[in-house]
Amino acid sequence: MASRIEDYAMLGNCRSAALVARDGSIDWLCLPRFDSASCFAALVGSEDNGRWRIAPADPEATCQRRYLDGSLVLETEWRTATGRARVTDFMPFAGEQVGVTRIVEGLEGRVDFEAVLTIRFDYGNAVPWVTRVDESTLTAVAGPDLLVVRSPVAVEGEGLHSVARFKVGKGDVIPFAMAWGPSHLPPPEALDPQASLRDSLAFWQGWSERCNGAGEWSDIVRRSLVVLKGLSYLPTGGIVAAPTTSLPEQIGGERNWDYRFCWARDATFVLSALVNAGYHDEASAWRDWVRRAVAGSPEQLQVLYGLAGERRLEEFEVPWLQGYEGSQPVRIGNAASTQFQLDIFGELVGAFAHAVRHGVVWQPTADSVQSVFLEHLASIWRQPDNGIWEIRGEPRHFVHSKVMAWLAFQRASEQDRAGDDTAFTARWRAVADEIKADILAKGVDPERGCFTQSYGSKELDASLLLVTLTDFLPPDDPRVVATIKAVEDDLLVEGFVLRYHTSTGVDGLPPGEGQFLPCSFWLVENYVLLGRLDDARELFTRLIGLTNDLGLLSEEYDPRSKRLLGNFPQAFSHVALINAAFSLANGYSATADVHATPDEALQGARA
């Protein structure tokens, strides 16, 4: 059985990621990319679907773990009745070579260790052919995949597993190095484990030291930024939503999705977080990834793409995996890639406007591309869509989607571009005014005076907290104030914000999920804009208290069972944390700065 979600650590090298449980077992790893088929899938299956555990043989052994300063290098110190030892886990930065290195060191006395390696390619389905090459090297091959494992200790076959038993005394160092390669080529060259460790630490520490301070929240912001960097795909600049698939939003439920892709919508929030933290190079790389991914006909704009901008992300189920704690199905691919979502247009235009305001150079071709997309949006904004939450029920006129469509035209009309574009500016402003009038006429509850989830509905939706962070209306407008109060009254449950009430059936799925963590961070930013700084601080402190011992957050949280839920670690949660922290540190909403000018955001905070 897999560990609790919050008991996992993430290793990464900006190409893929591994999840390591507190008991020393790597239960999830996809090679050579985040979205490749896994070679360890015990996380959403069983031990027989692949894992790699290195831990003391003593079942009573205890451990403490930490990330080495500013890195994704994990250090676990084990204590037994006979001694003390340390295991250092990391993914080396070695060009296109991708793998995991684990170094066992004796610190005191003697400790008996056991390493159990179960390789299963193709999401736990393909048992490889394992060959001993020499005394320190074995290879595992199945289809297109090859893994080479090198260690000075003897690794023997036991059933369909590879097992090593060894002792470490004080000063002993036993490395294990595993690397992936195409099966039709020779195995990847051996790396020096200690040199690889030094290189990895130098990379992470050099990167994390560039982070701008966020006052008293600087440490948690720095950790979240390292996680965000670890979820980036170095060859293209794309950033995956999470390194996992099908970790459930409700234990035993079917809200299990594959998040190993790049959501174009996240551009707004990611750019805000990176720019606020001082990472302009990464912000530019992410902007460029988005521009390439969405290039082409606006009718074909997608919500999410592959790591290099791939568009075919067909969703299918993997029946041989039992799911995390029995939560089925396990899904590969994501059908949301084919959905129609209006909000993406506004978020992209807002993101690019934000980047330009903060020194990222406006591309000469970007203006014409933007105009083509806006012309298309002008013809479709009246249509219902699937919304920010990618509902699988009937499309609706979601208020958040309409406001994001308004935002696209509003930001385009405000841009200071070279050339004679007066006619364009006037046209975009006219369309923005038309959409705004439509929203105010149809998207406000006449009784409560607040925005609603969709036209004609009485239901609320946490995405309305993003509506209030735009300059659609001033922060002190009665409809904004009423919306925040309505969210507090209806969606704030046990101290955290629900996305919406799933019992209404709006999403076409069985009801039940945890609290979606980014929504609560958005409420923090709303409190800041309203000048409710004590409420903002209290909620933010409660939220960061949900991070695990390594500072990691998943997608959702269940306050009843006090467990993290959903894919892990979740980029959206960490981005929302970063932006909320800078909002608190600076006294205005960091996310609002994406949608409004800094002066407008500051004015809102003072209102």
C-alpha positions, -999 to +999 in steps of 0.1 A: +000+000+000+013+035-009+022+060+018+000+090+026+004+116+000+020+141+025+046+115+033+063+118-001+093+139-011+100+149-047+133+146-064+139+164-097+163+175-124+141+197-146+134+167-169+114+143-147+107+137-110+106+109-085+084+105-054+102+090-024+081+079+006+093+084+042+101+046+044+128+051+016+107+037-013+107+055-046+071+047-056+067+069-087+092+076-115+086+083-152+116+083-175+130+101-195+103+128-192+076+138-167+049+124-191+068+092-201+054+058-190+065+050-155+091+024-144+079+026-108+041+028-103+035+015-067+021+049-059-011+041-079-007+003-078+011-021-057+047-030-049+046-054-079+040-024-102+075-011-095+094+006-068+129+010-054+133+009-016+165+014+003+162+014+041+175-004+072+165-040+075+153-033+111+116-026+110+119-005+141+143+019+124+133+056+127+142+085+104+144+122+099+146+139+066+153+172+050+162+189+017+197+201+016+197+239+015+177+253-014+177+221-034+157+190-043+184+168-029+169+147-001+188+136+030+173+110+052+190+100+085+182+066+098+186+054+134+185+017+146+194-001+177+229-007+163+238+025+146+230+055+125+233+060+087+223+085+060+208+081+026+211+110+001+187+108-029+188+131-060+184+132-097+217+143-114+220+170-139+238+152-166+227+166-200+201+143-216+209+114-192+181+110-167+181+088-136+183+086-098+214+083-076+212+071-040+242+073-016+242+053+017+267+065+043+275+050+077+276+076+105+278+056+137+279+019+147+268-005+120+234-006+102+221-035+081+204-022+049+182-038+023+177-025-012+147-039-031+144-029-068+113-038-088+114-024-123+081-024-142+080-004-174+048+008-191+030+019-160+037-012-140+028-036-167+060-047-185+083-070-166+119-064-180+146-089-189+173-083-163+210-091-172+241-089-150+267-071-171+295-074-145+299-075-108+287-039-103+263-034-132+229-048-143+206-038-171+168-041-174+152-041-209+116-042-221+105-028-255+120+007-260+132+011-224+165+003-207+176+010-172+212+004-160+219+001-123+254+004-109+266-003-074+296-019-057+273-042-036+260-075-050+224-073-064+207-107-067+175-118-084+148-130-060+116-139-079+109-109-101+128-084-079+165-074-075+177-074-039+209-062-022+217-068+015+247-050+029+261-033+061+275+002+065+298+012+094+310+047+102+327+062+072+314+036+047+299+050+015+278+028-008+263+044-039+236+032-062+231+049-096+203+042-120+200+058-155+175+054-184+184+049-220+168+038-253+171+000-254+186+000-289+216+020-278+245+011-254+237+019-217+244+054-205+279+061-193+286+058-156+286+090-135+307+096-105+281+097-077+299+122-055+307+145-083+271+143-095+260+152-060+283+183-059+270+194-093+234+190-083+238+209-051+257+237-070+229+240-095+201+242-069+218+264-045+229+288-072+194+290-086+176+294-053+199+321-040+186+344-067+151+345-051+138+379-040+128+381-003+092+380+008+097+393+043+089+368+070+076+343+044+109+342+024+118+306+034+085+290+023+085+311-009+120+299-017+110+263-011+079+267-034+100+283-061+124+254-060+094+230-064+082+251-093+117+250-109+117+212-104+085+209-123+099+228-153+111+209-183+145+223-191+146+216-229+115+236-237+107+259-207+073+242-201+061+237-165+040+207-156+010+210-133+023+180-112+046+150-117+018+125-110-014+111-124-046+100-107-039+109-071-075+112-060-094+144-051-115+121-029-101+087-015-120+060-033-135+084-058-131+087-096-119+124-097-085+112-107-067+131-135-033+131-152-015+164-145+018+157-162+011+184-188+014+221-192-017+243-187-015+275-208-039+290-182-012+288-156+008+313-176-008+342-157-001+329-123+033+315-130+046+347-147+034+366-116+052+343-092+085+342-113+086+380-119+078+388-082+106+365-071+131+380-096+133+351-121+130+370-153+149+344-174+125+317-163+095+340-169+108+347-204+112+309-211+077+302-199+063+330-220+081+317-250+068+282-244+033+295-242+037+315-274+050+285-293+024+261-279-006+283-288+007+293-322-015+286-351-052+289-357-071+304-327-099+279-333-074+252-322-064+269-289-061+243-262-062+245-224-032+222-220-003+209-240+025+184-237+060+194-225+070+205-260+036+218-270+022+185-281-015+186-287-027+150-288-032+141-252-059+114-256-071+101-222-073+064-215-076+042-184-050+017-171-071-012-157-042-032-142-034-005-117-056-006-086-054+031-080-042+051-049-059+034-020-083+019-044-092+051-062-100+041-097-097+046-126-060+054-131-060+078-162-032+085-187-037+116-208-063+143-202-095+148-222-096+185-210-072+191-239-102+190-262-125+212-242-137+247-250-127+273-224-131+310-229-110+321-199-078+310-216-078+340-239-079+366-211-053+348-191-029+347-220-033+384-229-031+393-192+001+372-188+018+388-218+008+423-207+022+415-172+055+403-187+059+435-208+052+457-178+080+440-159+107+443-186+101+412-208+105+424-244+073+425-265+078+403-296+073+421-330+050+393-342+030+391-310+008+420-318-005+405-351-009+370-334-028+386-306-051+405-330-060+372-348-069+356-315-090+385-303-109+386-336-118+350-330-127+356-294-150+385-305-170+359-325-173+333-297-174+350-263-212+347-262-210+308-262-211+287-231-179+268-221-165+242-198-150+268-175-118+270-154-126+237-136-129+218-169-164+204-161-175+173-178-212+183-176-231+206-199-213+238-208-225+270-191-221+307-193-195+308-164-190+343-150-153+338-145-149+328-182-168+359-193-147+382-171-116+366-186-129+373-221-135+409-210-100+410-196-085+400-230-101+430-248-095+454-219-058+446-217-054+447-255-070+482-256-046+494-229-014+482-245+011+509-257+023+495-291+042+510-319+023+519-351-011+532-360-035+509-341-061+535-330-089+515-348-078+483-331-078+500-297-112+515-301-126+481-313-112+461-284-124+487-259-159+485-274-160+447-272-147+449-236-175+473-227-201+450-244-190+420-224-189+439-192-224+451-196-235+415-203-218+402-172-233+429-149-268+422-164-267+384-162-239+374-138-250+392-106-276+378-081-302+405-078-310+395-042-276+391-027-258+415-050-229+391-056-215+374-087-227+339-093-211+308-108-229+311-141-256+331-157-290+324-142-275+304-113-277+310-076-246+289-070-212+303-060-178+294-073-143+301-059-132+313-093-152+344-085-123+353-062-102+358-094-129+380-108-125+403-079-087+404-084-091+420-118-099+457-122-133+447-136-147+466-106-130+485-079-122+464-047-147+485-027-175+481-052-205+466-033-207+437-057-171+428-050-175+431-013-208+410-015-190+383-035-162+379-010-188+377+018-209+352-001-178+330-006-170+332+031-206+323+040-211+295+015-177+280+004-155+286+034-158+252+052-137+244+083-114+273+075-107+265+038-124+273+005-143+249-017-142+253-054-179+249-056-206+225-043-201+193-063-235+181-051-251+203-077-239+180-105-226+209-125-194+190-134-211+158-145-193+137-119-202+120-086-200+146-057-172+149-032-137+163-031-114+181-008-108+219-005-089+231-035-059+249-019-053+277-045-088+290-039-079+297-002-047+315-013-069+337-036-090+346-007-058+358+011-051+381-018-087+394-017-083+402+020-052+421+012-069+442-015-098+450+009-073+460+036-082+430+058-046+422+066-052+404+099-076+381+082-052+376+053-023+368+077-045+343+097-056+324+067-022+324+051-006+310+083-033+283+084-026+274+048+012+271+050+006+249+081-007+223+057+027+218+039+044+185+048+077+184+067+095+193+034+073+223+025+053+205-002+016+209-011-008+189-031-038+201-050-064+197-022-068+191+015-095+173+035-099+190+069-119+161+083-093+134+077-065+160+078-049+146+047-036+161+015-054+150-016-049+152-054-017+152-075+015+161-057+033+183-055+010+207-073+024+237-091-008+256-089-009+254-051+028+265-048+023+294-073-008+306-053+013+304-021+041+325-037+017+352-049-002+353-016+031+357+003+042+386-019+008+401-015+012+401+023+048+412+021+040+441-002+006+451+010-012+446-024-023+416-044+004+400-065-021+383-087-040+415-092-008+429-106-012+405-135-046+418-143-042+455-133-013+479-133+007+481-100-007+515-093-043+502-097-035+473-074-021+496-048-051+519-050-073+488-044-053+479-013-058+513+001-095+514-005 
